[in-house]
Amino acid sequence: MGLKALWCFVSVGLLGILFFHGSCFSMKGPHPSDLTFTHQATDAPPVSFYDYIIVGGGTSGCTLAATLSKHATVLLLERGGSPYGNPNISSIASFAATLADTSPSSPSQAFVSTDGVFNTRARVLGGGTCVNAGFYTRAPADYVSQAGWDPKLVEESYEWVEKKIVFRPPMLQWQSAVRDGLLEAGVLPDNGYTFEHIYGTKVGGTIFDENGHRHTAADLLEYADPTKITVYLNAVVHQIYFDTKGQLKPRANGVEFRDAEGNIHKAYLKVGSTNEIILSAGALGSPQLLMLSGIGPRPHLLAHGIDVVLDQPMVGQGMSDNPMNFVLIPSPWPIEASLGQVVGITRFESYIETLSGSLLNLVGALGLGEFFESLANQTAQNFTQLPNELNPLLNPDIQVGIIGEKTAGPLSTGHLELQTRDPNDNPQVTFNYFQHPLDLKRCVQGMKTIIEVLESKPLSSFQYPSLSVQTLLHLMLSLPLNSRPRHPGVAFSLEQYCRDTVVTIWHYHGGCQVGRVVDHDYKVLGVDGLRVIDGSTFYDSPGTNPQATLMMLGSQHLQCSISSSVNNFGDQCLVPHLQSPYPTPVAGDHLQRIFGQFSGTYNDVAGRNN
């Protein structure tokens, strides 16, 4: 791995430390022995039968499996291992080690988009809730409305999650100062502590309890009926099986998965018209598996030697990743190590968040002292405008805060393609950051707000007087945060700053969107017995952090939509059966594309393949 590529991984480790570092915590939750239904895939029989097969034990998959098991037999297949007993997950202090771990068994699988931005995807039971900053906030009310969800059932579903794994975070000096700075900068009103997504400045929830223990979607498996659920870990699904004989449309009826030793296992649906396979493998995994199973663009599938079950050109389209840009602020005083707790929700659709910590943990956690020193020696000439004691590359002991902005939406989209036929390999993904001019405009407005916060009175005591905001921005431009081209000879502008310093906040989505690949009930268009329930169905990221909404989607109230014959949830469904066979265009700004832009796709796909 070259120096430039290696630094991409190091820079994300830096973000991980600053985003996730805290005091030394241990996991509180179900002990592995308590989940008697969880096994290694090597223990699976060659052939088995269930009412439901869920592929992906992540943020949505765990909640969906737990609640479906109340009324049916469920198989949950997770390609990664257990989060319990893993100190890199349970202890926030060692979180950067998870990002740095590139082994095949790591809970975090790294990838780099074609845009040159380093990224990662979860590979562990509990999914992203095991490897994120823990910030918990609900989707905006207009998002729920435009999606056609019943607000009452959405509320109950959120509460179902919150009772188990959501807590109020502490508010210490750095987070309090940034909150006050946001208010001084005009991000009003002060909304206090709330889960709701409303304009102004607020303190959100967290999945870390008062003792600092991480709680995850895997904990929600405690709700499951242990006699009706089976969870296999390190179970990599290679293919979905379809029955085409005597069917008007291909019908999903089973999956092939392999264990850690490479043994092949097959799981089939029991006979029954309501039994289904549900993909919850995430924004990369779900479209990837559809393609590997023969559902996708015909030319692309044939190029990889895959038999075409359904020519579906929209699989893998509409991929988006919310860009994040930030400023690193060296502090002359010790400040707390803090997670994302405060957020400023602006009316121009940029979300301002903050974190704090020490760069010392990057070197210690990643074991990169020699590399860090070498890199500093090679790049020190780029930092002559800063005294050595403030140069984070030369002095990892420095105390720092981060203030960043996440661009809502976004409106820029890309696509996903297979690189190989091995599901263990990452697909190739392009996000086209800032392709849409409104995304760039929002970033610039967000950075202007950050500058106002930095110049506010509450932040003054956390900054060296000799360091201007312009100096801090130039420092960021000198850091190789990504592998995108730099423009050192170009006059400074916030537009170029956004393009050159963009990183991910790990909220990517799309690839199996409603109205393009699935219908309003998340059923895959053109086939029977198959749904997708995860972030790949989204057009926009729901609010400042999607984890609350992803868990809500998998909660108990969704099942009335899945199969009324096996539950007692009544007639109301979280996802109602609408009169229109395809989405109706909606107005608005960051939600303007939800279910609306591609309204003709439903009839085109269904008609062309029936």
Protein Blocks (a to p, Z undefined) as FASTA:
>chain_A
ZZklmmmmmmmmmmmmmmmgccddddedddfklmmmbccfklpcfbdcdfbdcehjafkl
mmmmmmmmmmpccddddfbdcfehpaklmpmklmmmmmmpmcfkbcbdcdddfkopacdd
dddehijmlmcghiacdddfklmmmnopafklmmmmmmmmmmmmgccddddfklmmmmmm
mmmnopacdebjafbdcedddddddfbdfkopacdfklmmmmpcfklcccdehiacfbdc
ddfehpabdcdfbdcdddfkopacdddddedfkbccddfebjklmmmmmmmnopacfklm
mmnopacfbdcfkgopaiacddddddddddfbdcdddddfbdcddfkopacddddddfkl
mmmmnopmmmmmmmmmmmmmmmmmpcfklmmklmmmbccdddddddehifbdcddddfbf
cfkbccdddekgokbmklmmmmmmmmmmmmmmmmpmklmmmpcfklcfklmmmmmmmpcf
bfcdcdfkbccdfklmmmmmgccehiagehiaghklmcfkopaehiahiacddfklpmbd
ghjbfklmmmmmmmmklmmmmommlccnbjbdfbdcdfblbdcddedjklmmgoklmmmm
mmmmmmmmZZ
